[in-house]
Amino acid sequence: METLLKYCYGNHPKSGKIKRLGRKCLEILATRGEIELLELVRELGIKTEKWRGYEKPAKTFYHVVNPLKEIQIIDSVKRKEGRKFRTIYYYTPEKFEANMKAFVRGTLEFLNSLKKI
């Protein structure tokens, strides 16, 4: 798990808080499967802000979830409900596995092509 967190958030001492929140986010999503955005924000203990009558998470939330979305271990979808939208975050281990296999395959192909030069 530490390697995955280091891969996502780096190894700088100042990224410790974000790593802890990333671990907690993964644990929440792995146990629940899916969760609504504001509920996830509250469970992580991140502040929310009011913007044009809409409650949105602080930037810290996006610093936590964007690296996890980039490696495809979590994903989100917006659902329209009446006039409002709801964002649902969910755990996607199958996408993550396929992404990592493609990453390893591509890296090995690149490294093997360097040997031939």
C-alpha positions in Angstrom: 0.0 0.0 0.0 2.8 2.4 0.8 4.3 1.9 -2.7 0.9 2.8 -4.3 0.6 5.9 -2.1 4.2 6.9 -2.9 3.4 6.4 -6.6 0.3 8.6 -6.4 1.4 11.4 -4.0 5.2 11.4 -4.1 7.6 11.0 -1.2 7.9 14.6 0.1 7.4 15.0 3.8 4.7 17.6 3.2 2.5 15.1 1.3 2.0 13.0 4.5 -1.5 14.4 5.2 -2.6 13.8 1.6 -1.3 10.2 1.8 -3.2 9.5 5.0 -6.4 10.9 3.4 -5.7 8.9 0.2 -5.4 5.7 2.3 -8.6 6.5 4.2 -10.4 7.3 0.9 -9.4 3.9 -0.5 -10.5 2.1 2.6 -13.9 3.8 2.6 -14.5 3.1 -1.1 -13.2 -0.5 -0.9 -15.6 -1.3 2.0 -18.7 0.6 0.6 -18.2 0.2 -3.1 -19.6 3.7 -3.9 -20.4 6.9 -2.0 -21.8 10.3 -2.8 -19.3 13.2 -3.1 -20.3 15.2 0.0 -20.6 12.1 2.1 -17.0 11.1 1.2 -15.8 14.6 1.9 -17.4 14.5 5.4 -16.0 11.0 6.1 -12.5 12.2 5.1 -12.9 15.3 7.4 -12.3 17.8 4.7 -14.0 21.2 4.9 -16.6 22.3 2.4 -17.2 25.8 0.9 -20.4 27.5 -0.3 -20.3 28.7 -3.9 -23.4 30.1 -5.6 -25.7 28.2 -3.3 -23.8 24.9 -3.9 -21.7 23.1 -1.3 -18.4 22.0 -2.7 -15.3 20.5 -1.2 -12.1 22.4 -0.5 -9.2 21.9 -2.9 -7.6 19.3 -0.6 -10.3 16.8 -1.7 -9.2 17.0 -5.3 -5.6 16.7 -4.3 -6.6 13.4 -2.7 -8.9 11.9 -5.3 -7.3 13.1 -8.6 -4.2 10.9 -8.4 -6.4 7.9 -7.5 -8.6 8.6 -10.5 -5.6 9.0 -12.7 -4.4 5.4 -11.9 -8.0 4.3 -12.3 -8.4 2.7 -8.8 -11.4 5.0 -8.2 -13.8 6.7 -10.6 -16.7 9.1 -10.5 -19.9 9.7 -12.4 -22.3 12.6 -12.4 -26.0 11.7 -12.3 -28.7 14.2 -13.0 -31.5 14.2 -10.4 -34.1 16.8 -11.3 -32.4 20.1 -11.7 -29.3 19.1 -9.7 -26.4 16.8 -10.3 -25.0 14.2 -7.9 -21.4 13.0 -8.1 -20.9 9.4 -7.1 -17.4 8.0 -6.4 -16.8 4.3 -6.7 -14.0 1.7 -6.3 -12.8 0.1 -9.6 -10.1 -2.6 -8.9 -10.7 -4.2 -12.3 -9.9 -1.0 -14.2 -6.8 -0.5 -11.9 -5.6 -4.0 -12.7 -6.0 -3.5 -16.5 -4.3 -0.1 -16.2 -1.3 -1.4 -14.3 -0.9 -4.4 -16.7 -0.9 -2.0 -19.7 1.6 0.3 -17.8 4.0 -2.6 -17.2 3.7 -3.9 -20.7 4.3 -0.5 -22.2 7.3 0.2 -20.0 8.9 -3.2 -20.7 8.4 -2.7 -24.5 10.1 0.7 -24.2 13.0 -0.6 -22.2 13.5 -3.6 -24.6 13.5 -1.2 -27.5 16.4 0.7 -25.9 18.5 -2.5 -25.8 18.2 -2.9 -29.6 19.6 0.6 -30.3 
